[in-house]
Amino acid sequence: MPIPRKTALLCLLLAGAASAQASQSLSLPQALDAAFARNPELAAAGREIGIADGERRQAGLIPNPELSWEVEDTRRDTSTTTVTLSQPLELGGKRGARIAVAGAGQAIAQLDLERQRNGLRADVVQAFHAALRAQTALELAQQSQALTERGLRVVQGRVTAGQSSPVEATRAQVQLAQAQAEVRRAQTQRSVAYQALARLTGSPLASFDQLQAANLSPGDAPSADALLDQVEQTAEWRLAAAQVERGEASLGSEKALRIPNLTVSLGSQYSREDRERVNVVGLSMPLPLFDRNQGNVLAAARRADQARDLRNAVELRLRSETRSAVSQWATAMQEVQAYDRTILPFAQQAVDTATRGFEMGKFAFLDVLDAQRTLIEARGLYLEALASATDARAQVERIYGDLDGLSNRLNSRSNDD
């Protein structure tokens, strides 16, 4: 019984939808969006902003007044009752100093979140490209297995025809077993790389089975001098500078604490014996004879000096890491280009030539095996060069953030100039 045309079309659509659902791909922008939205460590870092906001709000509050009630002579007819309202008055700019410290804390929370976003971005880029290389390594391993299977078929045909020794068939079988083992290792490595990428995106399991990317290359390395001109704009340097500002604000706060507060009291006193009510006014202030907060002032001054030293150390480290990463990136990309343009095409050509020559009886099977090993080794070194270039780019983005956005900003500034 023929199937109706509409029913057949519906079946095709359902099959296509099921296939699309079963095979889910992931691109780098999608991985970054998922990581920024769902990564728990980044979410925890974002909570620091709310914590800093609460500390800033608390720092701006003035001290609460104090209400006291006192009775002298508990006998009913001769007792004296005093009710007093006291208000501490902060002197020496303590409140403003606290606000300055809390405000620096807010800036630090924002910059630390930006720094962690850059770190997460670098981790995702690194993990994505590692997974992409693992995916490519599996494809290359499968291609190598296909090559060895082809070689085995050719050898078996020549052995059957009496043109080759059975030893060559044994070698071909060993080569095939090694290629099959390499495919299994590549499958395991791809699964591990996928899982590492999924964890960074906030997912316990990898919901994708394919990565989308135009190519494996991380692109050309930028100019080291152009990056070094932007060191003081990086989140890590600005965070170190904000730590210096907070250290100086903390020093000002500790200095303000050297000045004692003044407490103003206003109350009323009633004597049952005299049947008379009198007003009570008082002022109180501690005498800074021994404790003038000198120890805390000294500690805050040393912490401020320490923060400045750490800022200088951060700048030195960022400049050194920038030069090293850019140099590694440029060198690795030269290797990648050499493999793309020369080594891999010639290695593939050598395999094809040796295989055809063996089929025609011009070469020995050892020549085919040697050409295949050379191609497999070249492919592995090619992936290692790509890994080195990608790791260097991730290190640069860990410092400077999104390099594409940075390039656009630099280009717009040069056009304005």
N, C-alpha and C positions, 0 to 999 in steps of 0.2 A: 504494500500500500504506500503510495508516494506521500512524502511529508509536505504539508502546505507550505507555501512560500513564506508567509509571515512567521510561521513557527520556526522555519529554518533560520530566518534572519534573526529572530529573537534568541535562538540558541547560539548563533555566532556572537551576538552582542554580549550575552552572559558569559560565554567562554572567554571573550576578550577582557571583560571586566575581571573575571576570576584570575586570568593570567596577569593582569596589571596589578591586582591586589597581592598575588603571590610573589611577584618580582618587584620590590621597592628599591629605588635608587636614592642616593644621597649625594648632594653637591656640597662644596665647601661653604658657600653662603648659607645653605640650609643648616649645616652643622654648626656654624657660628651662631646663627639665630637661636637654635635649640640650646646651645651651651649658655648663652647670655640669659635665656629665659628660664632654664631649668637646673643649671648647675648649683648644687646645694652649697658649695664652698663660696661661690660668688654671692649667693643670697645671704649667707651668714655675714660676709664682709659688708653687704649693704645695710645690715642692721646697725652697724657702727654709726651710721649717719643719724639714725633716730636716737641712739644713745648720746651722741654728742649734742644733739638738739635739746635733749632733756637736761644735760649738764649745763648748757648755756642758759636755759630758762631758770634753773635753780641758782645759777651764779648771779642773776640780776635781781633776786629777791632781797628785800631788806629784813633785818632781824625782827622777830615777833616781839610785841610788847609782853610784859609780865605783870600779872595781877596777883597781889599778895593781901592776905588778911591775917591780922595779928591781934591777940588779946593779952593784955597785961592784968595780972591779979584776977584769978578766975572766980573770986567772990562776986556774986551778982550785983550787989549794991555799990561796990567800989571798983569794978572792972573798967578798963579802958580799951576800946576797940579802935584799931587803925586799919584802914583800907588804903592800899597804895597801888598806883599804876606806874610801872617803870618802862621806859623805852630806851634801849641801847642806841647810841648814835655812832656810826662808824666814821672814824676820822682817818685822815691820811690817804684817802682814795682807795680804800680796800675794795669797795664794790666795783669800781671801774677796773681795778687790777684783776679781780676775779673774772669779770666779763671778758677782759682781754685774753686771759688764759683759756677760757671756755671757747671764745671765738677762734683762737688758734687750733683748739681741738676739733672744731667743726671743719676747718680747712684741711686738717690732717686726715680726717675721716673721708672727706671727698677725694683727696688725692690718693689715699690708700686704696679706695675703691677703683679709681682709674688705673692705678698700678696693677691691681689684681685683674682687672679686665684685660689689660695688655698681656699679662702673664697667661691668662686663660686663652686669649686669642692665639698666642704663640703656641701653647700646648695643643690647641685644636688643629692649627695649621700643621704642626709637626706630626700629630697623630693621624690626620687625614692623609698626608702625603706618605706616611709610613704604611698605612692601610692600602693606599693606592699602589705603592711599590709592591706590597705583598700580593695584591690582586694581579699586578702585571707579572710578578715572579711566577705565580701559578700558571698564567697563560703561557709564559715562556717555557715553563717545565712541561706543560702539556704539548707544546710544539716540539720540544726536545724528545719527548716520548714518541711523538708521531714520526720524527726523523729516525729514531732507533728502530721503530716498527718497520719503517720502509726499508731500512738497511737489512733488517733480519729477513724480510721477504726476498730481497735481492740475493742475499747470501744463500738462503735455502734453495732458491731457484738454481743458482750456480752449482751448489753442492749436488742437487738432484741431477743436473746435467753433467756432472763429473768434471766441472771446470774449476772448482775450488775445494779446499780441504775441509772436512767436517770440523776441524779446529776453529775455523773462521766462524762457523755457525755457533759454536759454543761461545766465542767472544761476543758475538752479536747478542746472544741471549743474556749474557752477563751485563752487557751495556743496557739492554732493555730493562732488566731487573733494577739496575741502578737508577734509570730514568723513572721507573714507576715509584721507587722509594722517594725520589726527589719530588715527585708530584704529591705524594702523601705528606711529606714535610711542608711543602708549600701550602697545602690546604690547611694544615694545622696553624702555620704562621699567619695565614690570612684570617682565620677565625680569631686568633689571639689579637691581631691588630684591629679587627672590627670591634671586638669587645672593649678594647682600650679606648677606641674612639667613642663608642656608645656610652661608656662611663663618664667621659668628659661632657657629653651632651645631656647628662642627667638621666640616662636610661639604664636600667639594670641589664637589659638584653639588647643585642643589636637587631633592630627592626628592619634593617636594610640588608640586601644581599648583593648590592652593586654600587659602586661609586662612580659619580659622573665628574669628569674633568676633561678640559680641552687637551692637556698633555701633562706629562710628568714634570716638566721643567718648572722651577720656581721663578724663572725670569733672570734677566741680567742684574748684576750687582750694582747698587747705586754708588755714587761718589762718596768716599769716606769724608772728604773735607766738607761736603754739603751736609752730611749728617752731623759732623762734629760742631758745625755752626748752630745746630739745634739742640745741643746737649742741655742747655739751661731751660729749654722748653719741655723736656721730658718729664713724665709724671714722677719718676724716681728722684730726679734732682730737685724738682719743686717740693716733693715731700720732705727731702732732707732740709731744704731751706725753711719750710714751715716748722720743722722741728726746732730749728734755730730760733724762729720767732716765738714759739711757745716757751723755749728755754729763757729767752729774755723777758717774756711776759711773766713767767713764774718767778724770776728774780725780782721784778718789780712788785709782784704780789707779796713776796717774803719781806721785802723792804717796807712795804706799807704796813705789815703786821707789827713792825717795831713801834709804831705809834699806838698807844692804848686807846680804847674806845671810851666814850663818855656816856654814862647812864643817867638820864634825867628821870626823876621820880616826882609824882604829884599824887597827893592823897588827902584823906580826911580822917581826923581822930576825934572820937567821942568819949567823954568821961562821964560815967554814970554817977559818980560821987559828986562832981561839980555841976553835972547836968549842963555841960558846955561842949560845943563842937569847934574844933580848930582845924585849919588847913595845914597840910604838911608838904613841904617842897624840899627835894634833895638832889644833890649831885654826887656822883661817885666815879672814880677813875683809879685803876690800878697804877701803882708806882713802878715804873720799869727800872728797878734798882739792880736786879740780878739777871733776869731773863729779858733780854732785848732782841730775842730771836736771831742772835748773831750766828748760831750754828746753822740754822736753816738758810740764812742769807749766804753764808759761805758755800754750803752744799749746792744751792741754786746757781750761784756764780760758776762753780766748777761744772755743773751740768750744762750750762749755757756754753762754756768753753768746749766741752765735750761734743755738743751738738755741732758747733762750727767745725771741729776737727773731722767729725763724721761726714759732714757735708763735703768737705774737701776730699775725703777719701772716696765718697760716692762719685764725685766728678772724675777723679783720677781713674776709678774702676770703669766707669761708663766709657770714657775715652779709649781706654785700653781694650775693652771688650768690643767696642765699635770697630776699631782698626783690625783686630784679630778676626772678627766675624766677616767683615767685608773682604778681607784678604782671602779667607777660606772660601767664601762664596765665589769670588772671581776665579780663583784657581780651580775649584770644582767645576764651574761652568765651562772653563777651557777644556777640561777633560771630557765633559759631557758632549761638547761640540765635536771634539775629536772622535769620539765613539759614534756620534750620529752621522758625521760626514765621511769618515774613512774606515774606522776599525770594524764596526758592525757590518756595513755593506760588504767589505772585502772578506770578512769571516764567513758571512752567508754565501758569498760567491764561491769561496773555497770549498764549502760543504757541498754545494750543488755540483761543482766541477768534479770533486773527488767521487761523488756518488755516481754521476754519469760515466765517469771514466772507469769505475769499478764494474758497472753494468756492461761496459763494452770490453772489459778485460784489460784495460790499460793501466789500472792502479790496483794495488793490493788493498785488502780490507783494512789493514792497519792505517793506511792513508785516510780512509774514510773516518775511522775512529779518532784519529788525531785531529782531523778538521772539525769533527763534531765537538770534541773536548775543547778545542780552541774557541769555537763559537759560544759554547755554554759558559766558559770562563769569562769571555769578553762581555757577555750579557750580565754576569754577576758583578763584574767590575763597573759596568755602566750603571747598574742600580746603586752600587756603593757611592759612586761619584754624585749621583742624584741625591742620595741621602745626605752626603756631606754638604751639598749646596742648600738643600732644604733646611737642614739643621742650622746652618749659618743664617738663613733668612729668618727662621723662627727666633734666633737669638737677637737679631736686629729689631724685629717687631716686638720682642719682649721689652726692649728699651724704648723704642720710638712709637709703638702702636702700629696702626694701619699704615703701611708704607705707601699704598695707593693714595690715600687721603693726604699724606705728608707730601707726596710728589705734586699733587694738585695745588697745595698751599704754597709750596716753593715756586711753582711755575707762575701762579698768580702774583706773587710778590715780585718776581723778576720782570713780569710784564708791566707791573705798576711802576717799577724803577725805570 
